[in-house]
Amino acid sequence: MIVRKWTNHLEGRIDLFGIDRAQQLNHRNQTVILPSADPTGVGAEGRLSSALRALRCWGWTIVASLVFTTGVLTATQAQSTEIGPVVRVATGAVRGVPRDNHGVLAFKGIPYAAPPVGDLRWRAPQLPLAWDGTLDATHFGSRCLSAWVADKMPGPPRSEDCLSLNIWTAAHQAVERLPVMVWVHGGGFQFGSSAEPSADGVRLARKGVIVVSFNYRLGVFGFLAHPELDKEGPSGDYGLQDQLAALRWVKANIARFGGDPNNVTAFGESAGAHAIGILMASPLAKGLMSKAIGESGAFWDSDWGTLATFEEAHAMGVAFAKNMGATSISALRAMSAEKLNGAAGWDFNILPEKAAFSPNMDGHLVPAVPPTRFAHGEQLQIPLLAGWNDVEQFPFGAFALPHQTAQDFRQAAERLFGKDRLAEFLKLYPADNDAQAKESAEALNGDLVIGEQTWFWLESQQRTGHAPVYGYKFTYTSPYVPIASHLVDVQFVFGTLTPQFIVGSVTPPDDADRALSETIMSYWTNFAKRGDPNGPGLPHWPRYDTKGIVQNLGKTVAPQNNLQAARFRFLASYRTDGAFPARWRNVTH
């Protein structure tokens, strides 16, 4: 068994916030003994101590300033400490996987927040409790519950108790202060985890960076908004709040692993990229990332428009509670996680931006439409590297405009884009016959779901970001990856080159695949180190500017014109102050 308790490092710090001293001393030494059957040594019930209950109402921002301040000071004082398999973070010691043949240590399943269960379901992420002894950090923590009804992805068990992170480091001394890359996984905010084999951080860590990945709440657990919850704190974006909590943990603790807390690059794909774009537009993310990499995503836009409004998200939450027969949030919290998750299921026939629990304008973390904040120059002024894949539409066929016939497609386009601009639209997305209409519908789908907004992210940051911007397009195909689909770039970024199941390929990679992966890993890690992907032996990658040149990541790696620019400009012309038309909400496909 392992003993966890609220440790003495709170003493002398809580009084600043008016907490009764006697109450502080009463809670400080609360001890919980956890059963040894818990494989992580840290169970959910154990972490819900009375100390946590006394503190949870403060929210992460205030509490982190109490405990993690101590962690930062200690890390600074211990810069010359040798880094081995056991590292002490702010809340206790963790034992990771010993160095591999390339000198990389791995630490997995480290709690970065308290388990969001019981009374902490649908609350801002809370401070992780400290522990005595050494936490086993050799295995991934539980994955968050998946809303995808057909999710058969292998991995650790799923649980509400899932807020953990993983670290890969080749540093030997804390004084090395290596650049840090924090991965935000994709999955439409409905599924996915940090334990996916395609995103193992060991190979990137060999290139002189520290890699961190983490889980965050998904679906109804991550994005339920409700008026009653607003009385406890801003509701609706708990999954995004988790991401900020993970970044704060990194800021406070990564020096212990040889990382530089002031050189943190957030990078992600699909929903991970959307999350980073949203966080870049949030004032709450200031100081938590110094650079950003977005792969196939930006603002969670679609042909439904921009993020769900405060009112829309709350109406969805109220309807969900009613459908569950719950007259209060307490009643919802009393229901099993499995029952709630089953009632909020999602599949690839449902546009998640419209009909699933996902990011919304909560008025707090997301104060306004993200692209609007970019248009006003209110986003983080940090270097950005972003791009999209050649066939983004491949997994999203169900989201396309109707196109059984060319006439169906033309009519649907007229409803969305207006009769007065239909001729202009058809020059870019022609529909002279059924086959051509199908091709155009698929291309439009990829542009609306991913391509245009990623390009608009580059354009906006180039205009108002006051920092270097780099754009790319992934076009590479081979027997290993026969389609440059959404998602297939992840294996190249991490160097894992695991099977490309999304395009139905189990062909192993060859030397050409491995060579491109090495190039991409070098670009990404160079950017994390100094905000510029270029380096010795790499094809030159020019900055993104008004010419709109992007780096082709294909069989040839070189700058090229953006061949989709005319289509993207047409779609972007429907944005007002960065936002797509509200009327798109009511267009019937």
Residue pairs with C-beta under 8 A, 6 or more apart in sequence:
1 33
1 34
1 35
1 36
1 41
2 34
2 41
2 42
2 131
2 132
2 133
2 135
3 31
3 32
3 33
3 34
3 131
3 132
3 133
4 31
4 32
4 34
4 42
4 46
4 47
4 49
4 129
4 130
4 131
4 132
5 29
5 30
5 31
5 32
5 49
5 129
5 130
5 131
5 132
6 27
6 28
6 29
6 30
6 49
6 51
6 52
6 129
6 130
7 28
7 91
7 130
8 28
9 67
9 70
9 90
9 130
10 24
10 28
10 66
10 67
11 24
11 25
11 28
13 66
13 69
13 70
14 24
14 66
15 21
15 24
17 58
17 62
23 54
27 49
27 50
27 51
27 54
28 51
30 49
30 50
30 51
32 45
32 46
32 47
32 49
33 46
34 41
34 42
34 43
34 45
34 46
35 43
38 46
39 139
40 109
40 135
40 136
40 139
40 141
41 131
41 133
41 135
41 136
42 111
42 131
42 135
43 161
44 115
44 117
44 159
44 160
44 161
46 129
47 111
47 114
47 115
47 128
47 129
47 161
48 114
48 115
48 117
48 118
48 119
48 120
49 129
51 129
52 114
52 120
52 126
52 127
52 129
53 119
55 63
55 126
55 127
56 114
56 119
56 120
56 123
56 126
57 232
59 124
59 233
60 113
60 124
60 125
60 126
60 127
60 241
60 244
60 245
60 248
61 284
63 126
63 127
64 127
64 245
64 248
64 252
66 127
67 90
67 91
67 127
67 130
68 90
68 248
68 249
68 251
68 252
68 253
69 252
70 90
71 89
71 90
71 91
71 252
71 253
71 256
72 251
72 252
72 255
72 261
74 88
74 90
75 174
75 252
75 253
75 255
75 256
76 255
78 174
78 256
79 173
79 174
79 175
79 255
80 173
80 174
80 175
81 173
81 174
82 172
82 173
83 105
83 169
83 171
83 172
83 173
83 174
83 256
83 257
83 258
84 105
85 95
85 96
85 97
85 98
85 99
85 105
86 93
86 94
86 95
86 96
86 134
87 93
87 94
87 96
87 107
87 256
87 257
88 94
88 256
89 110
89 253
89 256
90 130
90 252
90 253
91 111
91 128
91 129
91 130
91 131
92 130
92 131
92 132
92 133
92 134
92 135
93 133
93 134
93 135
94 107
94 110
94 134
94 135
94 137
95 134
95 135
95 136
95 137
95 138
96 105
96 106
96 107
96 108
96 137
96 138
96 167
97 105
97 106
97 107
97 108
97 138
98 105
99 105
99 170
100 106
100 202
102 170
102 202
102 206
103 170
103 172
103 206
104 168
104 169
104 170
104 202
104 205
104 206
105 167
105 168
105 169
105 170
105 257
106 138
106 166
106 167
106 168
106 201
106 202
107 137
107 166
107 167
107 168
107 169
107 257
108 137
108 138
108 139
108 140
108 141
108 164
108 166
108 167
109 136
109 137
109 139
109 140
109 141
109 164
109 166
110 135
110 137
110 141
110 164
110 165
110 166
110 167
111 128
111 129
111 141
111 163
111 164
112 125
112 128
112 163
112 164
112 165
112 214
112 245
112 246
112 249
113 125
113 126
113 127
113 128
113 163
113 242
113 245
113 246
113 249
114 120
114 125
114 126
114 127
114 128
114 129
114 163
115 160
115 161
115 162
115 163
116 122
116 123
116 125
116 126
116 160
116 161
116 163
116 217
116 221
116 238
117 160
117 161
117 337
118 333
119 333
120 126
121 160
121 221
121 332
121 333
121 337
122 221
122 224
122 226
122 229
122 235
122 238
122 329
122 332
122 333
123 232
123 233
123 238
124 233
124 234
124 238
124 241
125 163
125 238
125 241
125 242
125 245
128 163
128 249
139 156
140 155
140 156
140 164
140 166
140 193
140 194
140 195
141 156
141 162
141 164
141 215
142 156
142 157
142 158
142 159
142 161
142 162
142 164
142 215
143 155
143 156
143 157
143 158
143 159
143 162
143 193
143 195
143 215
144 158
144 159
144 160
144 162
144 163
144 193
144 215
144 216
144 217
144 218
144 221
144 222
145 158
145 159
145 160
145 162
145 218
145 219
145 221
145 337
145 341
146 153
146 158
146 187
146 190
146 191
146 192
146 218
146 219
146 341
147 190
147 191
147 218
147 219
147 220
147 341
147 344
147 345
147 346
147 356
147 357
148 187
148 188
148 190
148 191
148 345
148 346
148 347
149 345
149 346
149 347
150 347
151 191
153 191
153 193
153 196
155 193
155 195
155 196
156 193
156 195
159 337
160 221
160 337
162 193
162 215
162 217
163 214
163 215
163 216
163 217
163 242
163 245
163 246
164 194
164 214
164 215
165 194
165 212
165 213
165 214
165 215
165 246
165 249
165 250
166 194
166 195
166 201
166 212
166 213
166 214
167 201
167 210
167 211
167 212
167 254
167 257
168 200
168 201
168 202
168 204
168 205
168 210
168 211
168 212
169 178
169 205
169 210
169 211
169 257
169 258
169 259
170 178
170 205
170 206
170 208
171 178
171 210
171 257
171 258
171 259
172 258
173 258
174 255
174 256
174 257
174 258
175 258
176 258
177 255
177 258
177 259
177 260
177 263
178 208
178 209
178 210
178 258
178 259
178 260
179 208
179 209
179 210
179 259
179 260
179 263
179 264
179 265
179 525
179 528
179 529
180 209
180 210
180 211
180 212
180 250
180 254
180 259
180 260
180 261
180 263
180 264
180 265
180 528
181 201
181 204
181 209
181 210
181 211
181 212
181 264
181 265
181 267
181 524
181 525
181 528
182 212
182 213
182 214
182 246
182 247
182 250
182 264
182 265
182 266
182 267
182 289
183 194
183 199
183 201
183 211
183 212
183 213
183 214
183 267
183 268
183 272
184 214
184 216
184 243
184 266
184 267
184 268
184 271
184 272
184 273
184 275
184 276
185 192
185 193
185 194
185 196
185 199
185 213
185 215
185 268
185 269
185 271
185 272
186 192
186 268
186 269
186 270
186 271
186 272
186 273
186 297
186 487
186 490
187 193
187 218
187 270
187 271
188 270
188 271
188 346
188 352
188 356
188 358
189 218
189 219
189 222
189 223
189 239
189 271
189 274
189 275
189 352
189 356
189 357
189 358
189 359
190 218
190 219
190 346
190 352
190 356
190 358
191 218
192 218
192 271
193 215
194 213
194 214
194 215
197 496
197 498
198 490
198 491
198 494
198 496
198 498
199 213
199 490
199 494
199 496
200 494
200 496
201 211
201 212
201 213
201 494
202 211
203 494
203 495
203 496
203 521
204 211
204 493
204 494
204 495
204 521
204 524
204 525
205 211
207 521
207 522
207 525
208 525
208 529
209 525
209 528
209 529
210 254
210 257
210 258
210 259
212 246
212 250
212 254
214 242
214 243
214 246
215 242
216 222
216 239
216 240
216 242
216 243
216 246
217 223
217 238
217 239
217 242
218 239
219 341
219 344
219 346
219 356
219 357
220 320
220 340
220 341
220 343
220 344
220 357
221 238
221 239
221 337
221 340
221 341
222 237
222 238
222 239
222 240
222 242
222 357
223 236
223 237
223 238
223 239
223 313
223 357
223 358
223 359
223 360
224 235
224 236
224 238
224 317
224 320
224 357
225 235
225 236
225 310
225 313
225 314
225 316
225 317
225 360
225 362
226 235
226 314
226 317
226 318
226 321
226 329
227 314
227 318
228 328
228 329
229 235
229 317
229 329
234 362
234 363
234 364
234 365
235 314
235 317
235 362
236 310
236 313
236 314
236 317
236 360
236 362
237 359
237 360
237 362
237 364
237 365
237 366
239 275
239 359
240 275
240 278
240 279
240 282
240 359
240 365
240 366
241 365
243 275
243 279
244 279
244 282
244 284
244 285
244 288
244 365
247 264
247 266
247 285
247 288
247 289
248 288
250 259
250 261
250 264
250 288
251 261
251 264
251 287
251 288
252 261
254 260
254 261
254 264
255 261
262 290
263 290
263 528
263 529
264 288
264 289
264 290
264 291
265 289
265 290
265 291
265 292
265 293
265 527
265 528
266 276
266 279
266 288
266 289
266 291
266 292
266 293
267 276
267 292
267 293
267 294
267 295
267 493
267 524
267 528
268 275
268 276
268 293
268 294
268 295
268 297
269 295
269 296
269 297
269 487
269 489
269 490
269 493
270 295
270 296
270 297
270 450
270 486
270 487
271 297
271 300
272 295
272 297
273 294
273 295
273 296
273 297
273 298
273 386
273 454
274 297
274 298
274 299
274 300
274 359
275 359
276 289
276 292
276 293
276 294
276 297
277 292
277 294
277 297
277 298
277 299
277 300
277 370
277 453
277 457
278 299
278 300
278 307
278 359
278 366
278 370
279 285
279 288
279 289
280 289
280 292
280 370
280 374
280 379
280 380
280 382
280 384
281 299
281 366
281 368
281 370
281 371
281 373
281 374
281 378
281 379
281 380
282 365
282 366
282 367
283 367
283 378
284 364
284 365
285 380
286 380
289 380
289 382
290 382
290 383
291 382
291 383
291 384
291 385
291 527
291 528
291 531
292 380
292 382
292 383
292 384
292 385
292 386
293 384
293 385
293 386
293 524
293 527
293 528
294 384
294 385
294 386
294 387
294 454
294 457
295 386
295 387
295 489
295 490
295 493
296 387
296 388
296 389
296 392
296 450
296 454
296 486
296 487
296 489
297 450
297 453
297 454
298 370
298 371
298 386
298 453
298 454
298 456
298 457
299 306
299 307
299 369
299 370
299 371
299 453
299 456
299 457
300 306
300 307
300 353
300 358
300 359
300 370
301 307
301 353
301 371
301 448
301 452
301 453
301 580
302 351
302 353
302 354
302 399
302 448
302 449
303 399
303 401
303 416
303 448
303 449
303 584
303 587
303 589
304 351
304 353
304 354
304 584
304 585
305 579
305 580
305 581
305 582
305 584
305 585
306 369
306 370
306 371
306 579
306 580
307 353
307 359
307 360
307 361
307 366
307 369
307 370
308 316
308 353
308 358
308 359
308 360
308 361
309 360
309 361
310 360
310 361
310 362
310 363
312 360
313 360
313 361
313 362
316 357
320 343
320 344
320 357
321 327
321 329
321 331
321 332
323 343
324 332
324 335
324 339
324 340
324 343
325 331
326 332
326 335
332 340
344 356
344 357
346 352
346 356
348 395
348 396
348 398
349 398
350 356
350 398
351 399
352 358
359 366
360 366
361 367
361 368
361 369
367 373
369 577
369 578
369 579
370 379
370 578
371 453
371 456
371 457
371 460
371 575
371 578
371 579
372 577
372 578
372 579
373 379
373 578
374 457
374 460
374 461
374 464
374 465
374 578
375 460
375 464
375 577
375 578
376 464
377 464
377 465
377 466
379 460
379 461
379 464
379 465
381 465
381 466
381 467
382 465
382 467
383 467
383 468
383 469
383 470
383 527
383 531
383 532
384 457
384 458
384 461
384 465
384 467
384 468
384 469
384 470
385 469
385 470
385 471
385 472
385 523
385 524
385 527
385 533
386 454
386 457
386 458
386 469
386 470
386 471
386 472
387 454
387 458
387 471
387 472
387 473
387 474
387 550
387 551
387 553
388 450
388 451
388 454
388 455
388 473
388 474
389 450
389 473
389 474
389 475
389 484
389 485
389 486
389 487
389 488
389 489
390 473
390 474
390 475
390 484
390 554
391 446
391 483
391 484
391 485
391 486
392 446
392 447
392 449
392 450
392 451
392 485
392 486
393 400
393 442
393 443
393 445
393 446
393 449
393 486
394 446
394 483
394 485
394 486
394 502
394 503
395 485
395 486
395 487
395 502
396 445
396 446
396 449
396 486
397 442
397 445
399 445
399 448
399 449
400 441
400 442
400 444
400 445
401 409
401 412
401 413
401 416
401 441
401 444
401 445
401 589
402 408
402 409
402 411
402 412
402 441
402 589
403 409
403 412
403 431
403 434
403 437
403 438
403 440
403 441
404 434
405 434
405 437
406 431
406 432
406 433
406 434
406 436
406 437
408 437
409 431
409 437
409 438
409 440
409 441
410 422
410 426
410 431
410 437
412 589
413 422
413 425
413 426
413 429
413 431
413 444
414 422
415 587
415 588
415 589
416 584
416 587
417 425
417 574
424 570
425 570
428 566
428 567
428 570
429 440
429 441
429 443
429 444
429 567
430 436
430 440
431 437
431 440
443 567
444 567
446 486
447 564
447 567
447 568
447 571
448 571
450 486
451 564
451 568
452 567
452 568
452 571
452 572
455 471
455 562
455 564
455 565
455 568
455 572
456 568
456 572
456 575
456 578
458 469
458 471
458 544
459 548
459 572
460 578
461 467
461 469
462 469
462 544
462 545
462 546
467 531
468 531
468 532
468 543
469 543
469 544
469 545
470 527
470 532
470 533
470 541
470 543
470 544
470 551
471 544
471 548
471 549
471 550
471 551
471 562
472 541
472 550
472 551
472 552
472 553
473 550
473 551
473 552
473 553
473 560
473 562
474 484
474 488
474 489
474 492
474 553
474 554
475 484
475 552
475 553
475 554
475 555
476 484
476 492
476 516
476 553
476 554
476 555
477 483
477 484
477 554
477 555
478 509
478 510
478 512
478 513
479 505
479 507
479 510
480 497
480 500
480 505
480 507
480 508
480 509
480 510
480 513
481 488
481 500
481 503
481 505
481 513
482 503
482 505
483 503
484 554
485 502
485 503
486 502
487 502
488 500
488 502
488 503
489 520
489 553
491 497
491 498
491 500
491 517
492 513
492 516
492 517
492 520
492 521
492 553
493 517
493 520
493 521
493 524
494 521
495 517
495 518
495 521
497 509
497 513
497 514
497 517
499 505
499 506
500 506
509 517
512 555
516 553
516 557
519 538
519 539
519 553
519 557
520 553
522 533
522 535
522 537
522 538
523 533
523 534
523 535
523 538
523 541
523 551
524 533
526 532
526 533
526 534
526 535
526 538
527 533
533 541
533 551
534 540
534 541
539 551
539 557
539 558
540 559
541 551
541 559
542 549
542 551
542 559
544 550
548 561
548 562
548 565
549 559
549 560
549 561
549 562
550 559
550 560
550 562
551 557
551 558
551 559
551 560
552 558
552 559
552 560
562 568
574 580
574 581
